[in-house]
Amino acid sequence: MSIIFDGHYRMKHRTWITEALRLHFEEHLPRIVAGRRLGVPKSTVCSMFVRFRRAGLSWPLPA
C-alpha cells in the first residue's frame, strides 16, 4: 500500500509502475502528472508507457 507525504507517494521498489498505471487508467491523470505525483522522472514514465503499449497489455493487468 502506498503512503502519501506532502502530495507525493512513497513506495517500495517497482510498485511505482503499477501505481502509475492505476493513476493513469483509473483516476484519469495524464501520464506525466502521474509520474510527477510518484516522484518518477518524466523520461522514465514516458518510456514505461511506451513499453506497456508496445507489449499489447491492457488495464487492469491480468492476475
C-alpha positions, 0 to 999 in steps of 0.5 A: 500500500502506498503512503502519501507525504506532502502530495507525493507517494512513497513506495517500495521498489517497482510498485511505482509502475503499477501505481502509475498505471492505476493513476493513469487508467483509473483516476484519469491523470495524464501520464506525466502528472502521474509520474510527477505525483510518484516522484518518477522522472518524466523520461522514465514514465514516458518510456514505461508507457511506451513499453506497456503499449508496445507489449499489447497489455491492457488495464487492469493487468491480468492476475 
